[in-house]
Structure formats: structure tokens, C-alpha cells
Amino acid sequence: MKKLWGARFNKGTDELADKFSFSLSYDKRLAKYDCQTGIAHTQMLIKSGIINKKDGNEIIKGLKTIAGKIQKGAFKFDSKAEDVHTNIQQALKKIIGEPADKLHTARSRNDLIVTEMKMYCKEELANIISHINALQRSIVRFAYDNKQTVIPAYTHLQAAQVVLLAHFMLAYVEMFERDKGRLLDCILRTDESPLGSGALSGTSLPIKRELTAESLGFYKPTENSIDSVSDRDFIVEALADMAIIAMHISRIAEDIIIWATAEFRYVDIDWSLCTGSSIMPHKKNPDIVELIRGETAKLYSNLNEILVLLKGLPMTYNRDLQLDKLPLFESVDKIKEILVLMSKLFESLKVNKKSIDARVKDETFFTVDIMEYLIKKGVSYRKAHDIVGKIVKECLDEGNSINNLSVNQLKSYAKEFDLDVKKLLNPESSVKIKKSYGSTNPALVEKQLKKWKSILNG
């Protein structure tokens, strides 16, 4: 197979070198973008008077034919061609003959590949945002279905206070909304077309880069040809954004795994997302959720791989940059797969209200409410904290109930106590007395649920 650059060489490349540098196995997923850039570039060459209309139209027609085959999965890639660009070029020449040789006018594979990678990133990041939206909708539906449920919440994985389950779920929705914002930011910074930058210095031919930028859906052309062909920041940023999404998913998976244990029994994961044990017949293991948690590690390693790859590279283009694709492709595929599975998880997740109700009767969850009761009666924060700490030590730590204390026993801790303090010792009261914006107050949570339902379904 004749190389696009082969005329200068007096011998062919080593067979092992060809195999070592072969990229078609993974860059062929860029084939549709190669056709799109070729069509836009040819249209610009015609309008700029660089190639004649007849040849240009032949090129465009041929590329559209190839693009149609690619879309149908009918295009046959030549494994002897070194990359996707050579495949498209050679296929085009078979269809239209000599005019195909004009396709590469005023462009280099250096500016071509980074343009296609940007097109890929823009499209796939938008797809990931759609998957996040779907997951958020699943979480909001789950929250709506269980909006009356009050659950224990933890700090340091130790009992802290009670909150509405819906409030807890909306924390996940907020996390993913920030993820979408980061992806949108990345799309905005990716939205500049490098096509026409050439190998690194531009071209003496009278091209109109703004035409190809607009035709390919970019906001504008890039400003500096050197930066254009060497920039892979958008890939680093995309991988970083996906790694953060993965971190959020891993944390959520951990919560669900813990809640599904026999020790907690707060939720029941659907059988379709669990497996059994080869030796213990009673087991129902949350293997799929555990694998989701485990697979997120690949998103971190892919980010690190690209950072190490780029570290110390001299300007401008280096063949090392060929290796930016596999980590990106793997991360995109993996995060989409995980997001779909997480949506399925929340669509089928069941709440074990009996176990939750039994747990939230623990009076330690209401110590802050008791402390704030005293503060409202004029006791200083520091003194109120000490008073309630003493009650915990002498009553709860000994296995006794505050609810069983007489009014005189309560007043022995603080004269401000009255029997009405006992009204605070239940989970429903605990969430209702919260007043601050963004808190677990049922009215505020209901408002947030309606807001998110409207946003995500709008």
C-alpha cells in the first residue's frame, strides 16, 4: 500500500515498524468525521478557487458515497492502509480516480486528525450529557416515589442526623448537574476548528478557514496554527471531566452497596443486577454495582495516561499524539455504559422502609435538635452542646431513653427543659423543624423535586 508520504523514501518501512505504528484498529471510528471534514474542506477549496468545481463535486460525491457505506456498516477497511485517513483517500480514488488526489490540498494529517478528534469529543460529550440527564431523571423518580421516607444520614460513617431520602437523592442530582456544567465548558473550549492550520505553519494557498469551521459546526477557527496541531488540552479536560463523573458514580455505588448489606437493609437491589455465590446458596451479591465502582478506576488511569503522554512533548506535532485516542475512546465507552447501568439501578431499586424506620428511632439522631431547642431558649451554643453531651453520656450511652426521663430529670440537666422537648424525638419532627434554605425540610425538598422534574423533563 502506497503511503501518503512515500515519494521521498527510497525504501519501505520495516514490517514490524508498520505493525507497531498501525492505528486503523481504533481510529477507524473517526471515519465518518474524516468524510465530513473532507466534504467541508472540498467545498471551501471550490469557493476559494483552489480546485475547479467539476473535480470538487466529484470528490464530494465520492465522499458522500463512502460516508453512506460507513453509516450502514458496509464500508470495508483495508487493513494494509496505515490509518483511517489513508483508507478514505484510497477508497475515494477507487471511486473517482485522479480528482481524489486534490482532496489533501491545503491540509495536513496534523490539522485533520485534531479536527476530527474535536468533532468526536463534541458529539460524545453531548451524548454523555444526555445519559446524565437520563440518570438524573431516574434518581428524581426514585426520590418522588419515596419522598415521605426519612433515613439516617452519616458523617465518618457514624450516625449523625436524619434526612429525607428524597433530599439525599437530590444531592446526587446536584453532583451530576455540576458534571454536566463541566462537560459543557469543555465543549465550548473544544469548539474551535484547527482545519487549515496545515502541518504547523498554515498555507500559502488562499483558503477560507471560517468556511470550514462553520460548515463543520465549529464556533470559529483556531487562532494559532502551532497551537492548533499540538493542542490536546480538550482531551485532557474531557478525560478529567469523565474521571470526576466516575468518582461521583463510585461514591453513589458505595452508598448503595452499604445500604444493601444485611447490617443496614435500607434498600434492595434488583435481582437482575446481582449474582449469587458458587458455594453459599443464601448469597445475593451486588456484583454489578461493585463492578461499576471498580470500573471507574479505568477513567482515572486513562486521564493519567494522557497527562504522562503529553508531559515534556516538544512543539508541535509528535507521533506520540497518535496514542491519545484509545484512552479517550475507552473512557467515553465506559462512562456511557456505566451511566446506563446506574439508571437501571435506580429504576428498579426498592426501599426497605421497615428496616429504616427501626433505625431512625435511635435518639442519638436528634441531639442537635435538642441542642437547638436550648439555644432558642437563650442558652449559649457552647453550654447547650455540653448539656446535651452530658445527657448522651449519662442516658443514651447507658442504654436509656430520653423519652423516659421525667420533667424533673430533664431539668436536672437544664432548667430550660420542659416535656415539649420530647416532641423532637422522632424523625418526622426532626426534618420538619429544619428551616434553612437547602435543608431537608419537606416543603423545601418538595419544591426542589418539582424544580428538577421540570428542568429534566423540559
QUILIN-V586968 format. One line per field, one symbol per residue. burial: I if it has 24 or more other C-alpha atoms within 12 Angstrom, else O. A space follows every 50 residues. Layout:
burial->???
This chain:
burial->OOOOOOOOOOOOOOOOOOOOOIIIOIIIIIIIIIIIIIIIIIIIIIOOOI IOOOIIIIIIIIIIIIIOOIOOOOOOIOOOIIIIIIIIIIIIIOOIOOII IIIIIIIIIIIIIIIIIIIIIIIIIIIIIIIIIIIIIIIIIIIIOIIIII IIIOOOOOOOIIIIIIIIIIIIIIIIIOIIIIIIOIIIIIIIIIIIIIII IIOOOOIIIIIIIOIIIIOOIIOOIOIIIIIIIIIIIIIIIIIIIIIIII OIIIIIIIIIOOOIIIIIIIOOIOOOOOOOOOOIIIIIIIIIIOIIIIII OIIIIIIOIIOOOOOIIOOOIIIIIIIIIIIIIIIIIIIIIIIIIIIOIO IIIOIIOOIIIIIIIIIIIIIIIIOOOOOOOOOIIOIIOOIIOOIOOOOO IIIOOOOOOIOOIIOIIIOOIIOIIIIIIIIIIIOOOOIIIIIIIIOIIO OIIOOIOO
